[in-house]
């Protein structure tokens, strides 16, 4: 049975309940038999047509908002790539046999994305359950009570919809504040000003998934040296942005007086132990010496930096990786490793949003990054950063925020 070929078209048509597929432009791509039967439409009247041309709001009801709410839900699924369950909606359906006659109907919709391998929404699954009969369960014998039940259920559904919209609006506002806070706390171009450095930050799609990632560049004492770091905080929103700022500032100060990156992370780990929300944060820091052409590095559970040599060889700096910050009850000295580079090499640090994908091994993401870096290695850091983000981030928007920093050595 496991080897038997499944006819998914037949499965779709046989699904219990009303199910339709919509393109990102909200055009019907398909609809199962139950959907056509319950809506009173033929396939020719539905497939290939714009959703709201097939089912507009009742023009005779100025308070009609069902289709407007449905569009909001579908647009939300397109932007977030996540399922959206709606409250019970009233939207009337025009009779196909008697144009101008509208039937009062109640529906319980769920909208879900169909994603391609890059995480882009390519189709929308629109499942609807009609609950008109449920609302009118008492029938004619209990007409008065039925109308009360109908009004109560519909009112509660509308209230729930309004509460959800207010919550989403509040989350969106929090996202804007968190982004502004993060931008204010991230370093200025005064640090490392004598070198070719490109930095990028891309927030995740969605109102909550933002502000856990950070980067830093500091001028180190003694010689032509800089410290380059990236980190990732567990959590999102304003709280994560606040923790990010504390850890970034602490590492920036520590790096200026530490003997090396391992010592800097040792001190940062002890500091993280007393910062609420810093548990399991990851960070990698590198000390670059331009006079000696050396890089020393240490990682606290973070994806390895990439060193692109002029001949196209990509070296992942993964010989000094330790658990995330505050992961051990008793802190231990962290490992440190080093490597050399030739003039014209490129150092790349990033956060996991750039390389990790659902249901994919991290090595695939690292290989994808290496290929992109090699292909564009002869461009300047600004162009290289743009090319890497364009090729590696999902076209529909990332589900995790991403920080990227590129240094031409």
BELCOR-V953389 format. One record per residue. N is the residue number from 1. RES is the residue in one small letter. PHI is phi in whole degrees, -180 to 180 (* if undefined). Layout:
n:res:phi
N:RES:PHI
N:RES:PHI
This chain:
n:res:phi
1:x:*
2:x:-63
3:x:-90
4:x:-69
5:x:-77
6:x:-96
7:x:-85
8:x:-71
9:x:-64
10:x:-67
11:x:-62
12:x:-61
13:x:-67
14:x:-91
15:x:-59
16:x:-73
17:x:101
18:x:-86
19:x:-135
20:x:-132
21:x:-112
22:x:-120
23:x:-77
24:x:-60
25:x:-88
26:x:64
27:x:-106
28:x:-66
29:x:-92
30:x:-168
31:x:-152
32:x:-80
33:x:-62
34:x:-64
35:x:-62
36:x:-65
37:x:-64
38:x:-73
39:x:-89
40:x:71
41:x:-124
42:x:-91
43:x:-61
44:x:-65
45:x:-81
46:x:-116
47:x:-63
48:x:89
49:x:-111
50:x:-66
51:x:-49
52:x:-86
53:x:-80
54:x:-77
55:x:-130
56:x:-79
57:x:-69
58:x:-65
59:x:-68
60:x:-86
61:x:-119
62:x:-63
63:x:-92
64:x:-66
65:x:-132
66:x:-58
67:x:-71
68:x:-63
69:x:-65
70:x:-63
71:x:-63
72:x:-59
73:x:-63
74:x:-64
75:x:-63
76:x:-66
77:x:-62
78:x:-62
79:x:-81
80:x:-101
81:x:72
82:x:-124
83:x:-66
84:x:-133
85:x:-101
86:x:-93
87:x:-70
88:x:-58
89:x:-117
90:x:-101
91:x:-143
92:x:-77
93:x:-120
94:x:-73
95:x:-67
96:x:-71
97:x:-86
98:x:-126
99:x:-54
100:x:94
101:x:-100
102:x:-115
103:x:-99
104:x:-74
105:x:-135
106:x:-125
107:x:-138
108:x:-121
109:x:-96
110:x:-133
111:x:-121
112:x:-137
113:x:-89
114:x:-113
115:x:-104
116:x:-87
117:x:-58
118:x:-88
119:x:84
120:x:-84
121:x:-75
122:x:-108
123:x:-148
124:x:-118
125:x:-93
126:x:-112
127:x:-106
128:x:-129
129:x:-115
130:x:-78
131:x:-121
132:x:-59
133:x:-68
134:x:-64
135:x:-64
136:x:-102
137:x:-59
138:x:-76
139:x:67
140:x:-66
141:x:-66
142:x:-122
143:x:-54
144:x:-62
145:x:-66
146:x:-62
147:x:-64
148:x:-65
149:x:-62
150:x:-59
151:x:-64
152:x:-65
153:x:-64
154:x:-66
155:x:-62
156:x:-65
157:x:-65
158:x:-64
159:x:-63
160:x:-62
161:x:-60
162:x:-66
163:x:-62
164:x:-61
165:x:-65
166:x:-66
167:x:-63
168:x:-65
169:x:-64
170:x:-65
171:x:-64
172:x:-63
173:x:-65
174:x:-60
175:x:-61
176:x:-63
177:x:-65
178:x:-64
179:x:-63
180:x:-64
181:x:-63
182:x:-64
183:x:-60
184:x:-69
185:x:-91
186:x:-74
187:x:-68
188:x:-90
189:x:-74
190:x:-64
191:x:-78
192:x:65
193:x:-64
194:x:-84
195:x:-127
196:x:-83
197:x:-134
198:x:-119
199:x:-127
200:x:-141
201:x:-133
202:x:-123
203:x:-70
204:x:-72
205:x:-73
206:x:115
207:x:-83
208:x:-106
209:x:-81
210:x:-156
211:x:79
212:x:-96
213:x:-101
214:x:-153
215:x:-139
216:x:-157
217:x:-134
218:x:-132
219:x:-81
220:x:-92
221:x:-75
222:x:87
223:x:82
224:x:-90
225:x:-133
226:x:-136
227:x:-107
228:x:-125
229:x:-140
230:x:-138
231:x:-149
232:x:-143
233:x:-95
234:x:-75
235:x:117
236:x:-142
237:x:84
238:x:-62
239:x:-62
240:x:-65
241:x:-62
242:x:-65
243:x:-65
244:x:-55
245:x:-63
246:x:-66
247:x:-69
248:x:-62
249:x:-64
250:x:-64
251:x:-68
252:x:-60
253:x:-69
254:x:-65
255:x:-60
256:x:-70
257:x:-118
258:x:-77
259:x:-72
260:x:-170
261:x:-63
262:x:-64
263:x:-65
264:x:-61
265:x:-73
266:x:-58
267:x:-65
268:x:-63
269:x:-63
270:x:-67
271:x:-68
272:x:-61
273:x:-63
274:x:-112
275:x:-106
276:x:-62
277:x:95
278:x:-92
279:x:-61
280:x:65
281:x:-65
282:x:-112
283:x:-159
284:x:-131
285:x:-131
286:x:-127
287:x:-109
288:x:-106
289:x:-109
290:x:-76
291:x:-76
292:x:-93
293:x:57
294:x:-128
295:x:-129
296:x:-110
297:x:-151
298:x:-153
299:x:-129
300:x:-107
301:x:70
302:x:-104
303:x:-56
304:x:-73
305:x:-61
306:x:-114
307:x:-113
308:x:-98
309:x:-80
310:x:-57
311:x:-82
312:x:97
313:x:-76
314:x:-108
315:x:-113
316:x:-88
317:x:-84
318:x:-124
319:x:-98
320:x:-146
321:x:-107
322:x:-134
323:x:-63
324:x:-60
325:x:-60
326:x:60
327:x:-86
328:x:-109
329:x:-60
330:x:-117
331:x:-58
332:x:-124
333:x:-57
334:x:-88
335:x:-75
336:x:-143
337:x:-138
338:x:-145
339:x:-152
340:x:-114
341:x:-141
342:x:-100
343:x:-60
344:x:98
345:x:-71
346:x:-134
347:x:-103
348:x:-129
349:x:-117
350:x:-159
351:x:-109
352:x:-66
353:x:-61
354:x:-77
355:x:-119
356:x:-89
357:x:-134
358:x:-62
359:x:57
360:x:-135
361:x:-68
362:x:-62
363:x:-61
364:x:-66
365:x:-67
366:x:-65
367:x:-65
368:x:-64
369:x:-64
370:x:-60
371:x:-60
372:x:-67
373:x:-64
374:x:-67
375:x:-62
376:x:-112
377:x:-65
378:x:-90
379:x:-87
380:x:-72
381:x:-56
382:x:-64
383:x:-67
384:x:-63
385:x:-61
386:x:-63
387:x:-66
388:x:-64
389:x:-64
390:x:-63
391:x:-84
392:x:-100
393:x:-80
394:x:-57
395:x:-65
396:x:-84
397:x:105
398:x:-78
399:x:-92
400:x:-138
401:x:-70
402:x:-138
403:x:-116
404:x:-144
405:x:-137
406:x:-126
407:x:-122
408:x:-85
409:x:-94
